[in-house]
Amino acid sequence: MVRYVLAKDEEKRRWVVPDIRGELPGRGVYVSSHPEALEATMKRHGFQMGFKSRDIEVPPTLQKITETQLRRRLREIFAQACQESQGVRAAGELDANTKHADAPTNAVRTVEDELDILLSAQRRILPNNWIILPRDVRVLTTSSGMDKGVDSLKAKSDEEPGLGYKLTALCTSELVDDSSDLGMDITVINEIREKLARMQASGDVSDAPVLVDVDDEVSFRLRVAHIKMKLWMRV
């Protein structure tokens, strides 16, 4: 959901504006993160009903404003995740060292096994590792154990087994290029570009760049921003 609030201009008119960060004061109205949902809300005077006032202004370009802010937020968190990450590794290197907590259902599990399973489930919500892929590319998924030729970007889940979540809501060039003014280390940017070029040449996801050990809080915010952008774009 995207939160919208009212903001006053110099003439004291109250305008509906998106609050992507969820930090602006005042009453909020929540709309599904999808252009059609926002369009329907505008047409049906949903903001007037939500704010309980007809004396408000709805910008005709509210869809574009919302998309711009969603993109900006994702780039901000992506840049922070790159900064918080301990480094960018090739997916194959990470996969080789990944331990899976899955155990046979008929096996006797220890307390440690149960904790491993719980931690594994938590990582699906708070991923520490993000595999970075362009939005429109077919890749071969070899090291992750999936069949060759699978279009991993159109899979039901955006989680790559053993690797982490796929960051594909924006094309990678847009994320990297537009994040250069948000504090991203140029060394990290160049490393991501180098690994992406390698992956695009080989067509193998194991060559893709992966952000490793991103801070939990930053990773969670990246997850939320990514979901909202994916829903908006229906990627």
N, C-alpha and C positions, 0 to 999 in steps of 0.2 A: 504494500500500500504506500501511496505517496501522500504526505501531509500538506495541506494548503492552509494558509493563514491570511489575515487581512493586514495590509500595510498602507499607511497614509502617505499621500504625496504632499507637495507644498501647498496645494489648494484644499487640503484636508479631505480629499476624496479617498475612499477606502477601496483598495484594489486587491483582488485575489492573487496571491503569489505562492509558488511552491516553497516548501520548507524541507529541502532534501536532507539536511542535517538533523532535523527534528529539534532545533534549538530555539526557534523564534517564539516569543511570548504570545499569549492570547489563545483564544478558542481555535481549535483546529478541525478541519474537515478532511476525511481520508477517502481517497479514490484509488481504485485498482490501478496498478502500474501498467497501463495499456492505453494507447492513444484513443481507441474506440470507446473505452470506458469514460475517459475524460471528455470526449466529444459528446457522448450521451448525457453526461452530467451537466455540461454547459447548455445543451439544447433544452433540457428538461428543467432548467433553473434549479439544479440541485444545490448549487452554492448558496443561493438565496434562502433555500429551505434549511440548509445545514447551518448557516450563520444566523438564521432567523431574522433576516433583514433584506428588504428589497433595495435599500440604499447602499448598494455596493457595485463596483465596476469589475467586470471580467474581461481581461485583455483578450482580443481576438486571436492573438498569437500565443496563448497560454500553452498550447501543445508544444510549440517550438521552444518556449522558455523552459518548460519542464524537461524536455529531452536534453537541452543544452546543460542544464544543471545536473541531471543524472549522469551525463557523460563526464562532466567536470568532477563530480564527486568520485566516480570510479577511477579516474586518472589520479586524483589526489591520494586515494587509499592505495592504489597500485604503486605510486611513487614511494609512499611510506613503507609499503611492504618490501619493496626492493631495498630500501634503506635498512629496515629491520632484519632482513634476511641475512643469514651467515654467508651467503654466496649463491651463485647461480651454477648449477651442475647439469650435466647431461642426464637425461632421464634414465639411460641405461646404467649409469653409475649408481644412481639412487636405487633403482630396481634391484640391482645385484646385492644390495645390503639391506633390503626390506624384509622384515620378519612378519609373517602372518599369524594371527592369533587363533585362526580357525582350528578346531579339533573335531574328531569324529563324535557323532552324537551319542554313541554308546560308550565312550571313554569316560573314565572317572577323572573329574577335573578337580584340581586343587584350588585353594583360595587365590593363589597367584594366577592361575589360568582364568578364573572368573574376572579378576581385576584387569587382566590383559584384554579380555573380550569387551569389558566396559570401556576401557581406554580406547580400544579400536572403534567402538560405536561413537564415542565422543569426538574422535578425530574426523568422523564423517560430518559432524556439525561444525567443529572448529579445526579445519584442515591446517596443517603447518606447512604443507608443501603444495605448490601451485605449478602445474605444467602450463607453459605458455605456447599457444598455437594461433596461427592466423585463423580468421573466421571462415574463409572459404578455401579450404584445401583438403584434398583426400590424402590420407597418410596410411602407411602400413604399420600395424601395431604388432610388432614382433616380440620385443622384450617383455611386454606386459602379459603375454600369454593369450592374447586374443587372436582370432583368425586374420590372416593377411587379407588385404583388400577391404576391410571394414571401414566405412566412413565414420570415424570416431566422433566427428563433430555433429552427427545426426543421431547419435545413440540416445537411448532414453535417459541415461544418467550422464552427468558431466564429470563423473569421477572416473579416473583412469586407475584400474586396479593396481595397487602397489606403488602408485606414483603420486596420487593426490588429485586435486581438482584442476580441471582444464579452464584456463582463462581465455574465453573466446567471444565474449559479448561484443567486443570491439576488435577490429583487425589489429594485429600486434603493432604494425607500423604506426597506427594512430595512437595507441597507448604509449609507445616508446617515444615517438617524436614529440607528442604534445605534453609529455611529462618532463621534458628536459628543463622546463622553466618552473618546475615544482620541487626542485631540490634533489632530483635524481642524480646520482654519481655518474659522470660520463663513462667511467670504466664499466659500470654495470650495464649501461645502455649499449655500449659497444660489444660487451660479452653476449648480451641477449641477441643482438643483431647477428653476431658471428655464428652462434649456435642455431639460430633460425635459418640462416643461409645454408648451413650444413644439413638441417632437417629437410628443407625444401629441395635440396639437391638429391638427397638419398630417398626421400619419401617415407622415412622411418621415424616413428614417434620417439624411438629411443635416443635420437639425436637432438630432440627438442630441449630448449632451456627449461630449467625447473628452479623456482625459488624455494630454497630449503630452510626449514626451521624458522618460519616467520613467527613473530610474536603472536601469542594466542588472541589478544585483544584486537590487534591490527588485522589478523587473519579473519576474525569474526566480522569486523566491519567491512572488509573486502568481500566476504561472502555475501553479506546483505546488499552491498552496492552492486555486486555482480548479478545477483538474482533479479534485482529491480531492473537493471539494464537489459538482461536477457528477456525478461517478461515484456518490457517495452518494445524490444526489437523482435520478439518471438523467435530468437535464435535457437 
